[in-house]
Amino acid sequence: MKVLDMVVAALLAIGGLNWGLVGFFDFNLISALFGEASVISRVIYALIGFGALYEVGDFAFGFKAMQDRWCETATVKH
């Protein structure tokens, strides 16, 4: 699950940076790299959307489980 968390974090960073570029400079990096309405662009947007849904669900319903995955001290019993 740590790998999935890292992939989701990378996707959300890419999406956030892209939206920042759109907001500040009216420049869409994903469209510039892969085409305005290409299949690859749509797949990237869909993956970013799924990543956001995963992160919201993980935060809302599984925050303790995520914390246990990342904090080794949380799983150590004294």
PyMOL Python script that loads the backbone (N, CA, C, O; Angstrom):
from pymol import cmd

cmd.read_pdbstr("""\
ATOM      1  N   MET A   1       0.814  -1.205   0.000  1.00  0.00           N
ATOM      2  CA  MET A   1       0.000   0.000   0.000  1.00  0.00           C
ATOM      3  C   MET A   1       0.854   1.265   0.000  1.00  0.00           C
ATOM      4  O   MET A   1       0.410   2.310  -0.474  1.00  0.00           O
ATOM      5  N   LYS A   2       2.082   1.178   0.531  1.00  0.00           N
ATOM      6  CA  LYS A   2       2.938   2.359   0.524  1.00  0.00           C
ATOM      7  C   LYS A   2       3.225   2.810  -0.898  1.00  0.00           C
ATOM      8  O   LYS A   2       3.287   4.008  -1.174  1.00  0.00           O
ATOM      9  N   VAL A   3       3.402   1.842  -1.810  1.00  0.00           N
ATOM     10  CA  VAL A   3       3.673   2.198  -3.203  1.00  0.00           C
ATOM     11  C   VAL A   3       2.474   2.943  -3.785  1.00  0.00           C
ATOM     12  O   VAL A   3       2.641   3.953  -4.469  1.00  0.00           O
ATOM     13  N   LEU A   4       1.278   2.451  -3.518  1.00  0.00           N
ATOM     14  CA  LEU A   4       0.069   3.126  -4.004  1.00  0.00           C
ATOM     15  C   LEU A   4      -0.028   4.537  -3.425  1.00  0.00           C
ATOM     16  O   LEU A   4      -0.377   5.475  -4.141  1.00  0.00           O
ATOM     17  N   ASP A   5       0.275   4.695  -2.140  1.00  0.00           N
ATOM     18  CA  ASP A   5       0.257   6.024  -1.528  1.00  0.00           C
ATOM     19  C   ASP A   5       1.239   6.961  -2.213  1.00  0.00           C
ATOM     20  O   ASP A   5       0.937   8.135  -2.424  1.00  0.00           O
ATOM     21  N   MET A   6       2.413   6.447  -2.562  1.00  0.00           N
ATOM     22  CA  MET A   6       3.425   7.287  -3.217  1.00  0.00           C
ATOM     23  C   MET A   6       3.004   7.648  -4.638  1.00  0.00           C
ATOM     24  O   MET A   6       3.222   8.778  -5.075  1.00  0.00           O
ATOM     25  N   VAL A   7       2.409   6.714  -5.360  1.00  0.00           N
ATOM     26  CA  VAL A   7       1.923   6.996  -6.715  1.00  0.00           C
ATOM     27  C   VAL A   7       0.821   8.047  -6.666  1.00  0.00           C
ATOM     28  O   VAL A   7       0.805   8.978  -7.471  1.00  0.00           O
ATOM     29  N   VAL A   8      -0.096   7.894  -5.721  1.00  0.00           N
ATOM     30  CA  VAL A   8      -1.186   8.865  -5.568  1.00  0.00           C
ATOM     31  C   VAL A   8      -0.624  10.240  -5.214  1.00  0.00           C
ATOM     32  O   VAL A   8      -1.081  11.249  -5.752  1.00  0.00           O
ATOM     33  N   ALA A   9       0.352  10.293  -4.327  1.00  0.00           N
ATOM     34  CA  ALA A   9       0.962  11.577  -3.964  1.00  0.00           C
ATOM     35  C   ALA A   9       1.617  12.223  -5.174  1.00  0.00           C
ATOM     36  O   ALA A   9       1.508  13.435  -5.362  1.00  0.00           O
ATOM     37  N   ALA A  10       2.297  11.430  -5.997  1.00  0.00           N
ATOM     38  CA  ALA A  10       2.926  11.978  -7.208  1.00  0.00           C
ATOM     39  C   ALA A  10       1.868  12.497  -8.183  1.00  0.00           C
ATOM     40  O   ALA A  10       2.030  13.573  -8.759  1.00  0.00           O
ATOM     41  N   LEU A  11       0.792  11.739  -8.367  1.00  0.00           N
ATOM     42  CA  LEU A  11      -0.283  12.186  -9.263  1.00  0.00           C
ATOM     43  C   LEU A  11      -0.917  13.487  -8.770  1.00  0.00           C
ATOM     44  O   LEU A  11      -1.196  14.387  -9.563  1.00  0.00           O
ATOM     45  N   LEU A  12      -1.142  13.581  -7.467  1.00  0.00           N
ATOM     46  CA  LEU A  12      -1.745  14.800  -6.928  1.00  0.00           C
ATOM     47  C   LEU A  12      -0.794  15.984  -7.030  1.00  0.00           C
ATOM     48  O   LEU A  12      -1.235  17.116  -7.225  1.00  0.00           O
ATOM     49  N   ALA A  13       0.496  15.738  -6.901  1.00  0.00           N
ATOM     50  CA  ALA A  13       1.467  16.817  -7.085  1.00  0.00           C
ATOM     51  C   ALA A  13       1.467  17.292  -8.529  1.00  0.00           C
ATOM     52  O   ALA A  13       1.502  18.496  -8.784  1.00  0.00           O
ATOM     53  N   ILE A  14       1.430  16.361  -9.478  1.00  0.00           N
ATOM     54  CA  ILE A  14       1.370  16.726 -10.894  1.00  0.00           C
ATOM     55  C   ILE A  14       0.102  17.514 -11.181  1.00  0.00           C
ATOM     56  O   ILE A  14       0.144  18.546 -11.851  1.00  0.00           O
ATOM     57  N   GLY A  15      -1.028  17.028 -10.673  1.00  0.00           N
ATOM     58  CA  GLY A  15      -2.296  17.728 -10.886  1.00  0.00           C
ATOM     59  C   GLY A  15      -2.300  19.112 -10.258  1.00  0.00           C
ATOM     60  O   GLY A  15      -2.784  20.072 -10.858  1.00  0.00           O
ATOM     61  N   GLY A  16      -1.754  19.214  -9.039  1.00  0.00           N
ATOM     62  CA  GLY A  16      -1.702  20.516  -8.367  1.00  0.00           C
ATOM     63  C   GLY A  16      -0.803  21.501  -9.095  1.00  0.00           C
ATOM     64  O   GLY A  16      -1.150  22.673  -9.241  1.00  0.00           O
ATOM     65  N   LEU A  17       0.342  21.033  -9.546  1.00  0.00           N
ATOM     66  CA  LEU A  17       1.240  21.914 -10.305  1.00  0.00           C
ATOM     67  C   LEU A  17       0.602  22.349 -11.618  1.00  0.00           C
ATOM     68  O   LEU A  17       0.725  23.505 -12.025  1.00  0.00           O
ATOM     69  N   ASN A  18      -0.077  21.419 -12.276  1.00  0.00           N
ATOM     70  CA  ASN A  18      -0.739  21.770 -13.530  1.00  0.00           C
ATOM     71  C   ASN A  18      -1.821  22.827 -13.300  1.00  0.00           C
ATOM     72  O   ASN A  18      -1.923  23.788 -14.063  1.00  0.00           O
ATOM     73  N   TRP A  19      -2.634  22.652 -12.244  1.00  0.00           N
ATOM     74  CA  TRP A  19      -3.669  23.644 -11.951  1.00  0.00           C
ATOM     75  C   TRP A  19      -3.068  24.979 -11.537  1.00  0.00           C
ATOM     76  O   TRP A  19      -3.628  26.033 -11.841  1.00  0.00           O
ATOM     77  N   GLY A  20      -1.942  24.943 -10.852  1.00  0.00           N
ATOM     78  CA  GLY A  20      -1.250  26.186 -10.520  1.00  0.00           C
ATOM     79  C   GLY A  20      -0.791  26.916 -11.767  1.00  0.00           C
ATOM     80  O   GLY A  20      -0.921  28.136 -11.862  1.00  0.00           O
ATOM     81  N   LEU A  21      -0.251  26.168 -12.730  1.00  0.00           N
ATOM     82  CA  LEU A  21       0.161  26.788 -13.996  1.00  0.00           C
ATOM     83  C   LEU A  21      -1.034  27.359 -14.750  1.00  0.00           C
ATOM     84  O   LEU A  21      -0.949  28.432 -15.346  1.00  0.00           O
ATOM     85  N   VAL A  22      -2.144  26.634 -14.718  1.00  0.00           N
ATOM     86  CA  VAL A  22      -3.352  27.133 -15.386  1.00  0.00           C
ATOM     87  C   VAL A  22      -3.842  28.407 -14.702  1.00  0.00           C
ATOM     88  O   VAL A  22      -4.202  29.374 -15.373  1.00  0.00           O
ATOM     89  N   GLY A  23      -3.855  28.408 -13.383  1.00  0.00           N
ATOM     90  CA  GLY A  23      -4.363  29.567 -12.642  1.00  0.00           C
ATOM     91  C   GLY A  23      -3.477  30.792 -12.754  1.00  0.00           C
ATOM     92  O   GLY A  23      -3.971  31.906 -12.927  1.00  0.00           O
ATOM     93  N   PHE A  24      -2.171  30.594 -12.657  1.00  0.00           N
ATOM     94  CA  PHE A  24      -1.260  31.738 -12.669  1.00  0.00           C
ATOM     95  C   PHE A  24      -0.885  32.217 -14.063  1.00  0.00           C
ATOM     96  O   PHE A  24      -0.756  33.419 -14.294  1.00  0.00           O
ATOM     97  N   PHE A  25      -0.710  31.281 -14.996  1.00  0.00           N
ATOM     98  CA  PHE A  25      -0.157  31.646 -16.297  1.00  0.00           C
ATOM     99  C   PHE A  25      -1.029  31.259 -17.480  1.00  0.00           C
ATOM    100  O   PHE A  25      -0.636  31.472 -18.627  1.00  0.00           O
ATOM    101  N   ASP A  26      -2.220  30.687 -17.224  1.00  0.00           N
ATOM    102  CA  ASP A  26      -3.114  30.219 -18.285  1.00  0.00           C
ATOM    103  C   ASP A  26      -2.369  29.258 -19.220  1.00  0.00           C
ATOM    104  O   ASP A  26      -2.499  29.338 -20.442  1.00  0.00           O
ATOM    105  N   PHE A  27      -1.587  28.351 -18.626  1.00  0.00           N
ATOM    106  CA  PHE A  27      -0.796  27.378 -19.385  1.00  0.00           C
ATOM    107  C   PHE A  27      -1.070  25.987 -18.837  1.00  0.00           C
ATOM    108  O   PHE A  27      -0.811  25.712 -17.665  1.00  0.00           O
ATOM    109  N   ASN A  28      -1.592  25.115 -19.682  1.00  0.00           N
ATOM    110  CA  ASN A  28      -1.894  23.746 -19.289  1.00  0.00           C
ATOM    111  C   ASN A  28      -0.748  22.850 -19.763  1.00  0.00           C
ATOM    112  O   ASN A  28      -0.640  22.551 -20.952  1.00  0.00           O
ATOM    113  N   LEU A  29       0.099  22.427 -18.836  1.00  0.00           N
ATOM    114  CA  LEU A  29       1.284  21.648 -19.165  1.00  0.00           C
ATOM    115  C   LEU A  29       0.939  20.282 -19.741  1.00  0.00           C
ATOM    116  O   LEU A  29       1.589  19.836 -20.687  1.00  0.00           O
ATOM    117  N   ILE A  30      -0.056  19.619 -19.200  1.00  0.00           N
ATOM    118  CA  ILE A  30      -0.425  18.289 -19.694  1.00  0.00           C
ATOM    119  C   ILE A  30      -0.923  18.372 -21.127  1.00  0.00           C
ATOM    120  O   ILE A  30      -0.565  17.539 -21.959  1.00  0.00           O
ATOM    121  N   SER A  31      -1.740  19.362 -21.419  1.00  0.00           N
ATOM    122  CA  SER A  31      -2.210  19.539 -22.798  1.00  0.00           C
ATOM    123  C   SER A  31      -1.068  19.937 -23.726  1.00  0.00           C
ATOM    124  O   SER A  31      -1.037  19.531 -24.888  1.00  0.00           O
ATOM    125  N   ALA A  32      -0.141  20.722 -23.220  1.00  0.00           N
ATOM    126  CA  ALA A  32       0.997  21.131 -24.046  1.00  0.00           C
ATOM    127  C   ALA A  32       1.897  19.937 -24.373  1.00  0.00           C
ATOM    128  O   ALA A  32       2.445  19.852 -25.472  1.00  0.00           O
ATOM    129  N   LEU A  33       2.046  19.021 -23.422  1.00  0.00           N
ATOM    130  CA  LEU A  33       2.917  17.866 -23.653  1.00  0.00           C
ATOM    131  C   LEU A  33       2.253  16.768 -24.482  1.00  0.00           C
ATOM    132  O   LEU A  33       2.902  16.160 -25.333  1.00  0.00           O
ATOM    133  N   PHE A  34       0.976  16.511 -24.243  1.00  0.00           N
ATOM    134  CA  PHE A  34       0.328  15.347 -24.840  1.00  0.00           C
ATOM    135  C   PHE A  34      -0.811  15.676 -25.803  1.00  0.00           C
ATOM    136  O   PHE A  34      -1.394  14.759 -26.382  1.00  0.00           O
ATOM    137  N   GLY A  35      -1.139  16.926 -25.991  1.00  0.00           N
ATOM    138  CA  GLY A  35      -2.228  17.304 -26.888  1.00  0.00           C
ATOM    139  C   GLY A  35      -3.465  17.715 -26.113  1.00  0.00           C
ATOM    140  O   GLY A  35      -3.695  17.261 -24.993  1.00  0.00           O
ATOM    141  N   GLU A  36      -4.249  18.573 -26.720  1.00  0.00           N
ATOM    142  CA  GLU A  36      -5.410  19.171 -26.053  1.00  0.00           C
ATOM    143  C   GLU A  36      -6.426  18.131 -25.591  1.00  0.00           C
ATOM    144  O   GLU A  36      -6.827  18.144 -24.428  1.00  0.00           O
ATOM    145  N   ALA A  37      -6.841  17.248 -26.460  1.00  0.00           N
ATOM    146  CA  ALA A  37      -7.867  16.272 -26.086  1.00  0.00           C
ATOM    147  C   ALA A  37      -7.417  14.864 -26.463  1.00  0.00           C
ATOM    148  O   ALA A  37      -8.234  14.040 -26.874  1.00  0.00           O
ATOM    149  N   SER A  38      -6.127  14.586 -26.325  1.00  0.00           N
ATOM    150  CA  SER A  38      -5.619  13.270 -26.707  1.00  0.00           C
ATOM    151  C   SER A  38      -6.023  12.226 -25.661  1.00  0.00           C
ATOM    152  O   SER A  38      -6.415  12.556 -24.542  1.00  0.00           O
ATOM    153  N   VAL A  39      -5.918  10.997 -26.050  1.00  0.00           N
ATOM    154  CA  VAL A  39      -6.251   9.893 -25.151  1.00  0.00           C
ATOM    155  C   VAL A  39      -5.311   9.902 -23.949  1.00  0.00           C
ATOM    156  O   VAL A  39      -5.746   9.662 -22.823  1.00  0.00           O
ATOM    157  N   ILE A  40      -4.035  10.175 -24.177  1.00  0.00           N
ATOM    158  CA  ILE A  40      -3.064  10.188 -23.079  1.00  0.00           C
ATOM    159  C   ILE A  40      -3.415  11.276 -22.063  1.00  0.00           C
ATOM    160  O   ILE A  40      -3.357  11.036 -20.857  1.00  0.00           O
ATOM    161  N   SER A  41      -3.775  12.458 -22.536  1.00  0.00           N
ATOM    162  CA  SER A  41      -4.169  13.541 -21.626  1.00  0.00           C
ATOM    163  C   SER A  41      -5.374  13.135 -20.792  1.00  0.00           C
ATOM    164  O   SER A  41      -5.412  13.377 -19.586  1.00  0.00           O
ATOM    165  N   ARG A  42      -6.344  12.527 -21.427  1.00  0.00           N
ATOM    166  CA  ARG A  42      -7.547  12.118 -20.705  1.00  0.00           C
ATOM    167  C   ARG A  42      -7.241  11.033 -19.683  1.00  0.00           C
ATOM    168  O   ARG A  42      -7.820  11.026 -18.597  1.00  0.00           O
ATOM    169  N   VAL A  43      -6.337  10.116 -20.019  1.00  0.00           N
ATOM    170  CA  VAL A  43      -5.942   9.070 -19.074  1.00  0.00           C
ATOM    171  C   VAL A  43      -5.229   9.701 -17.877  1.00  0.00           C
ATOM    172  O   VAL A  43      -5.487   9.316 -16.737  1.00  0.00           O
ATOM    173  N   ILE A  44      -4.341  10.661 -18.119  1.00  0.00           N
ATOM    174  CA  ILE A  44      -3.640  11.330 -17.025  1.00  0.00           C
ATOM    175  C   ILE A  44      -4.625  12.053 -16.125  1.00  0.00           C
ATOM    176  O   ILE A  44      -4.536  11.950 -14.901  1.00  0.00           O
ATOM    177  N   TYR A  45      -5.568  12.789 -16.719  1.00  0.00           N
ATOM    178  CA  TYR A  45      -6.584  13.476 -15.915  1.00  0.00           C
ATOM    179  C   TYR A  45      -7.418  12.480 -15.110  1.00  0.00           C
ATOM    180  O   TYR A  45      -7.732  12.729 -13.946  1.00  0.00           O
ATOM    181  N   ALA A  46      -7.775  11.357 -15.727  1.00  0.00           N
ATOM    182  CA  ALA A  46      -8.565  10.338 -15.020  1.00  0.00           C
ATOM    183  C   ALA A  46      -7.770   9.742 -13.860  1.00  0.00           C
ATOM    184  O   ALA A  46      -8.319   9.530 -12.779  1.00  0.00           O
ATOM    185  N   LEU A  47      -6.480   9.468 -14.074  1.00  0.00           N
ATOM    186  CA  LEU A  47      -5.651   8.932 -12.995  1.00  0.00           C
ATOM    187  C   LEU A  47      -5.518   9.927 -11.849  1.00  0.00           C
ATOM    188  O   LEU A  47      -5.553   9.538 -10.681  1.00  0.00           O
ATOM    189  N   ILE A  48      -5.369  11.198 -12.174  1.00  0.00           N
ATOM    190  CA  ILE A  48      -5.307  12.228 -11.130  1.00  0.00           C
ATOM    191  C   ILE A  48      -6.628  12.284 -10.367  1.00  0.00           C
ATOM    192  O   ILE A  48      -6.633  12.424  -9.144  1.00  0.00           O
ATOM    193  N   GLY A  49      -7.739  12.178 -11.076  1.00  0.00           N
ATOM    194  CA  GLY A  49      -9.055  12.167 -10.425  1.00  0.00           C
ATOM    195  C   GLY A  49      -9.235  10.957  -9.520  1.00  0.00           C
ATOM    196  O   GLY A  49      -9.731  11.090  -8.402  1.00  0.00           O
ATOM    197  N   PHE A  50      -8.835   9.773  -9.991  1.00  0.00           N
ATOM    198  CA  PHE A  50      -8.912   8.573  -9.151  1.00  0.00           C
ATOM    199  C   PHE A  50      -7.990   8.701  -7.942  1.00  0.00           C
ATOM    200  O   PHE A  50      -8.330   8.266  -6.841  1.00  0.00           O
ATOM    201  N   GLY A  51      -6.827   9.300  -8.157  1.00  0.00           N
ATOM    202  CA  GLY A  51      -5.911   9.519  -7.039  1.00  0.00           C
ATOM    203  C   GLY A  51      -6.518  10.421  -5.984  1.00  0.00           C
ATOM    204  O   GLY A  51      -6.373  10.177  -4.787  1.00  0.00           O
ATOM    205  N   ALA A  52      -7.202  11.467  -6.434  1.00  0.00           N
ATOM    206  CA  ALA A  52      -7.856  12.382  -5.491  1.00  0.00           C
ATOM    207  C   ALA A  52      -8.968  11.665  -4.725  1.00  0.00           C
ATOM    208  O   ALA A  52      -9.118  11.860  -3.519  1.00  0.00           O
ATOM    209  N   LEU A  53      -9.745  10.838  -5.423  1.00  0.00           N
ATOM    210  CA  LEU A  53     -10.803  10.075  -4.743  1.00  0.00           C
ATOM    211  C   LEU A  53     -10.211   9.104  -3.727  1.00  0.00           C
ATOM    212  O   LEU A  53     -10.746   8.950  -2.630  1.00  0.00           O
ATOM    213  N   TYR A  54      -9.121   8.456  -4.083  1.00  0.00           N
ATOM    214  CA  TYR A  54      -8.454   7.547  -3.152  1.00  0.00           C
ATOM    215  C   TYR A  54      -7.981   8.301  -1.921  1.00  0.00           C
ATOM    216  O   TYR A  54      -8.168   7.845  -0.793  1.00  0.00           O
ATOM    217  N   GLU A  55      -7.371   9.455  -2.142  1.00  0.00           N
ATOM    218  CA  GLU A  55      -6.825  10.221  -1.017  1.00  0.00           C
ATOM    219  C   GLU A  55      -7.936  10.741  -0.114  1.00  0.00           C
ATOM    220  O   GLU A  55      -7.797  10.716   1.109  1.00  0.00           O
ATOM    221  N   VAL A  56      -9.028  11.210  -0.693  1.00  0.00           N
ATOM    222  CA  VAL A  56     -10.158  11.670   0.116  1.00  0.00           C
ATOM    223  C   VAL A  56     -10.742  10.504   0.913  1.00  0.00           C
ATOM    224  O   VAL A  56     -11.031  10.645   2.101  1.00  0.00           O
ATOM    225  N   GLY A  57     -10.912   9.371   0.269  1.00  0.00           N
ATOM    226  CA  GLY A  57     -11.431   8.201   0.979  1.00  0.00           C
ATOM    227  C   GLY A  57     -10.494   7.719   2.056  1.00  0.00           C
ATOM    228  O   GLY A  57     -10.931   7.339   3.142  1.00  0.00           O
ATOM    229  N   ASP A  58      -9.210   7.731   1.766  1.00  0.00           N
ATOM    230  CA  ASP A  58      -8.227   7.304   2.757  1.00  0.00           C
ATOM    231  C   ASP A  58      -8.195   8.269   3.935  1.00  0.00           C
ATOM    232  O   ASP A  58      -8.075   7.845   5.085  1.00  0.00           O
ATOM    233  N   PHE A  59      -8.301   9.539   3.658  1.00  0.00           N
ATOM    234  CA  PHE A  59      -8.292  10.530   4.725  1.00  0.00           C
ATOM    235  C   PHE A  59      -9.572  10.460   5.555  1.00  0.00           C
ATOM    236  O   PHE A  59      -9.526  10.533   6.783  1.00  0.00           O
ATOM    237  N   ALA A  60     -10.715  10.320   4.881  1.00  0.00           N
ATOM    238  CA  ALA A  60     -11.995  10.344   5.576  1.00  0.00           C
ATOM    239  C   ALA A  60     -12.273   9.041   6.335  1.00  0.00           C
ATOM    240  O   ALA A  60     -12.849   9.071   7.423  1.00  0.00           O
ATOM    241  N   PHE A  61     -11.870   7.905   5.770  1.00  0.00           N
ATOM    242  CA  PHE A  61     -12.272   6.629   6.351  1.00  0.00           C
ATOM    243  C   PHE A  61     -11.105   5.769   6.842  1.00  0.00           C
ATOM    244  O   PHE A  61     -11.313   4.851   7.635  1.00  0.00           O
ATOM    245  N   GLY A  62      -9.906   6.044   6.392  1.00  0.00           N
ATOM    246  CA  GLY A  62      -8.809   5.167   6.744  1.00  0.00           C
ATOM    247  C   GLY A  62      -7.572   5.880   7.222  1.00  0.00           C
ATOM    248  O   GLY A  62      -6.462   5.387   7.018  1.00  0.00           O
ATOM    249  N   PHE A  63      -7.729   7.026   7.853  1.00  0.00           N
ATOM    250  CA  PHE A  63      -6.567   7.812   8.266  1.00  0.00           C
ATOM    251  C   PHE A  63      -5.695   7.041   9.244  1.00  0.00           C
ATOM    252  O   PHE A  63      -4.469   7.123   9.171  1.00  0.00           O
ATOM    253  N   LYS A  64      -6.293   6.305  10.144  1.00  0.00           N
ATOM    254  CA  LYS A  64      -5.521   5.529  11.118  1.00  0.00           C
ATOM    255  C   LYS A  64      -4.733   4.435  10.416  1.00  0.00           C
ATOM    256  O   LYS A  64      -3.573   4.196  10.752  1.00  0.00           O
ATOM    257  N   ALA A  65      -5.341   3.773   9.454  1.00  0.00           N
ATOM    258  CA  ALA A  65      -4.640   2.721   8.711  1.00  0.00           C
ATOM    259  C   ALA A  65      -3.475   3.299   7.924  1.00  0.00           C
ATOM    260  O   ALA A  65      -2.411   2.685   7.855  1.00  0.00           O
ATOM    261  N   MET A  66      -3.666   4.483   7.326  1.00  0.00           N
ATOM    262  CA  MET A  66      -2.582   5.132   6.596  1.00  0.00           C
ATOM    263  C   MET A  66      -1.464   5.525   7.557  1.00  0.00           C
ATOM    264  O   MET A  66      -0.286   5.369   7.234  1.00  0.00           O
ATOM    265  N   GLN A  67      -1.817   6.022   8.709  1.00  0.00           N
ATOM    266  CA  GLN A  67      -0.814   6.392   9.696  1.00  0.00           C
ATOM    267  C   GLN A  67      -0.023   5.165  10.145  1.00  0.00           C
ATOM    268  O   GLN A  67       1.194   5.243  10.317  1.00  0.00           O
ATOM    269  N   ASP A  68      -0.690   4.058  10.330  1.00  0.00           N
ATOM    270  CA  ASP A  68      -0.008   2.826  10.720  1.00  0.00           C
ATOM    271  C   ASP A  68       0.938   2.333   9.632  1.00  0.00           C
ATOM    272  O   ASP A  68       1.993   1.777   9.938  1.00  0.00           O
ATOM    273  N   ARG A  69       0.575   2.530   8.363  1.00  0.00           N
ATOM    274  CA  ARG A  69       1.453   2.120   7.272  1.00  0.00           C
ATOM    275  C   ARG A  69       2.742   2.922   7.265  1.00  0.00           C
ATOM    276  O   ARG A  69       3.809   2.384   6.968  1.00  0.00           O
ATOM    277  N   TRP A  70       2.650   4.205   7.589  1.00  0.00           N
ATOM    278  CA  TRP A  70       3.797   5.091   7.445  1.00  0.00           C
ATOM    279  C   TRP A  70       4.574   5.298   8.727  1.00  0.00           C
ATOM    280  O   TRP A  70       5.747   5.666   8.667  1.00  0.00           O
ATOM    281  N   CYS A  71       3.984   5.084   9.858  1.00  0.00           N
ATOM    282  CA  CYS A  71       4.665   5.325  11.132  1.00  0.00           C
ATOM    283  C   CYS A  71       4.955   3.991  11.802  1.00  0.00           C
ATOM    284  O   CYS A  71       4.057   3.359  12.358  1.00  0.00           O
ATOM    285  N   GLU A  72       6.194   3.572  11.750  1.00  0.00           N
ATOM    286  CA  GLU A  72       6.559   2.306  12.357  1.00  0.00           C
ATOM    287  C   GLU A  72       6.362   2.333  13.867  1.00  0.00           C
ATOM    288  O   GLU A  72       6.065   1.307  14.480  1.00  0.00           O
ATOM    289  N   THR A  73       6.527   3.504  14.459  1.00  0.00           N
ATOM    290  CA  THR A  73       6.367   3.604  15.905  1.00  0.00           C
ATOM    291  C   THR A  73       4.916   3.391  16.324  1.00  0.00           C
ATOM    292  O   THR A  73       4.653   3.017  17.466  1.00  0.00           O
ATOM    293  N   ALA A  74       3.986   3.622  15.426  1.00  0.00           N
ATOM    294  CA  ALA A  74       2.580   3.436  15.763  1.00  0.00           C
ATOM    295  C   ALA A  74       2.237   1.948  15.900  1.00  0.00           C
ATOM    296  O   ALA A  74       1.274   1.589  16.579  1.00  0.00           O
ATOM    297  N   THR A  75       3.024   1.090  15.255  1.00  0.00           N
ATOM    298  CA  THR A  75       2.720  -0.344  15.314  1.00  0.00           C
ATOM    299  C   THR A  75       3.504  -1.059  16.399  1.00  0.00           C
ATOM    300  O   THR A  75       3.237  -2.230  16.669  1.00  0.00           O
ATOM    301  N   VAL A  76       4.458  -0.397  17.025  1.00  0.00           N
ATOM    302  CA  VAL A  76       5.260  -1.019  18.086  1.00  0.00           C
ATOM    303  C   VAL A  76       4.455  -1.002  19.380  1.00  0.00           C
ATOM    304  O   VAL A  76       3.986   0.051  19.812  1.00  0.00           O
ATOM    305  N   LYS A  77       4.298  -2.161  19.992  1.00  0.00           N
ATOM    306  CA  LYS A  77       3.541  -2.277  21.239  1.00  0.00           C
ATOM    307  C   LYS A  77       4.532  -2.338  22.402  1.00  0.00           C
ATOM    308  O   LYS A  77       5.525  -3.062  22.337  1.00  0.00           O
ATOM    309  N   HIS A  78       4.265  -1.586  23.451  1.00  0.00           N
ATOM    310  CA  HIS A  78       5.126  -1.592  24.643  1.00  0.00           C
ATOM    311  C   HIS A  78       4.493  -2.392  25.742  1.00  0.00           C
ATOM    312  O   HIS A  78       5.066  -2.514  26.825  1.00  0.00           O
TER     313      HIS A  78
END
""", "prot")
cmd.dss("prot")
cmd.show_as("cartoon", "prot")
cmd.util.cbc("prot")
cmd.orient("prot")
